[in-house]
Amino acid sequence: MGFLFLCLTGQALFSSDTVLLNGHIYTANSQNRWAEALAVTGDKIDAVGSNTEIARYRSANTKVIDLQGKTVIPGFTDGHVHLWFGALALHGFNLSTPESNITSKDPELLLAKIKAYAASHPQDPVIFGRVQFITDFTDSGSHFKRPAVTHELLDRAAPDRPLVIHDVSEHALWVNQKTLDLAHITDRPISDPTIEANILRDSHGHPSGVVMEGAMEIVEQALPDPPLEVKFEWLQQAMHYLNSFGITSATMATGSLSDIELYGKMRDRGLLTLRTRTAFGAVAVNHHLTPQFLADLDKARTSYHDSWVSANLVKFFSDGLTDPPVYTAEELNKLFVELDKRGYQLMTHSIGVDSAHMVLDAYQAAEKANGPRDRRFRMEHADYLNPEDLPRFRQLSVIASMQPGFCCNAGELGRVKIDTWNSLLKAGAKVTFSSDWPCTWPPDPLAAIEETMTREVLRDVTPHGPVGKIQYDQPQERLSAEQSVLAYTRDAAYANFAEKLTGTIEPGKFADLAVLSRDIFSAQPADVGKTHVTMTMVDGKIVFER
């Protein structure tokens, strides 16, 4: 190890708080990829090197952790999560997991499960759940038939309290009559045609109990707001759950000023175990540059820009669960140019070929109008791309923020997904990985890394039973373990403008790391997902230990 790699960061020799010895440490630093040991003082890494070299940082008061040969990697950055939705799923009932998937196709079994949960949680003012239901009423294309699920079933389960079921896609809610009443959704159409189009009604015009896309916001806003301490408790539970998978940082792909302020209050109380970066945006809701919206953006950027709570990010939806554009090209160009001129980072949900092309055009328009700077544009999902658009990611410095768990086929919508991970990398693009949790469950980066190496993805293949693995084609798009780890660590930190603080194990960076139960770099690809995290450290503190 060279002297520079062992350099101190303002600490005296033999004074580190903690040393980790006898490890197989992947640093994600291209200059020194592997090490045996590291030293930590406070929240920062002092040094990385061999056992002999790091032994010099020990004193009588130093805590020593014997890694016993275990593999250590930088803490994962999940670049696209919905923390509050995940918290609701953890607090409520979740009927769509790898162990069992009970869907709306078996209404009586579903009803029994919901009734049992409601009876065992009589104090909950609102009952939350997570169920796969939206694909149960799609046709062979990307359009929705009249719903096969209705509020009447949920009324039988919980007639006296609001009941809100999130579809696994997080692009639809299924609610009971009590919730419809709270949201003032009646037989009378909503005046906003965009909202009304996403309230599914039966053939007589009665609300079915299913709302989609932008219409979900009126339901969410109508629900009683949990007390602050309850929010803290639920969010802490969600953060610890992510910590259990080695996740130390996360980008909240939807949020508002109030959400950011909430994280700020948690930071001030020392309650955060996850570094947060929050985007302004709600699912499939168009942005309008009103004075209030711009003032909220500015307040968030001005007030929250530290390593725990940061903003300066705006989320757009160029399409929704299906792929008709939410914005026209002219609207998107105008919004991007204006917000880019003000210095905000932009991220855009895009799952359709035409939508992705439109987003790249809008990013190009912003760059042309406002001149060169370090923007780090992001495209979320990027599942379907025209081959000729691949080089534009490098040309425009657009980061492809992708979810391995969504690979590689969306047969329920009649489309074949490509997920060109390797092709994008070969074209010079920067690719980052994430879970979109709770849209995938669990948000396990190690399972996702296996999926990138094998192109085998968990799918619901038997009713009510465990899901199984389905292998898809395009083997040329498979990645190595190291490529995928970099997409979850070093490059994901770069996407957050945090590469000087996190993403690699180097002196001077935050001590955010994960200890693994096996060496995923030498394991057979099909075994990588069997790996689990045995310890997670954030800011030099152990936040999870198995």
Secondary structure, DSSP 8 states (H G I E B T S, - for coil): --TGGG--SS--TT--SEEEES-EEE---TTS-EESEEEEETTEEEEEE-HHHHHTT--TT-EEEE-TT-EEEE-EEEEEE-HHHHHHHHHSEE-BSSS-B--TTSHHHHHHHHHHHHHH-TT-SSEEEEE--GGGGB-SSS-B-S-S--HHHHHHH-SSS-EEEEETTSSEEEE-HHHHHHTT--SS--SSHHHHTTEEE-TTS-EEEEEEGGGHHHHHHHS----HHHHHHHHHHHHHHHHTTTEEEEEESSB-HHHHHHHHHHHHTT---SEEEEEEB-TT------HHHHHHHHHHHHH-BSSSEEEEEEEEESS-SS-S-SS-HHHHHHHHHHHHHTT-EEEEEE-SHHHHHHHHHHHHHHHHHH-------EEEE--S--GGGHHHHHHTT-EEEE-GGG-SEEGGGTEE----HHHHHHTT-EEEE---TTSSSS--HHHHHHHHHH-EEEE--STTS--EEEE-S-GGG---HHHHHHHHTHHHHHHTT-TTTSSS--TTSB--EEEESS-TTTS-GGGGGG--EEEEEETTEEEEE-
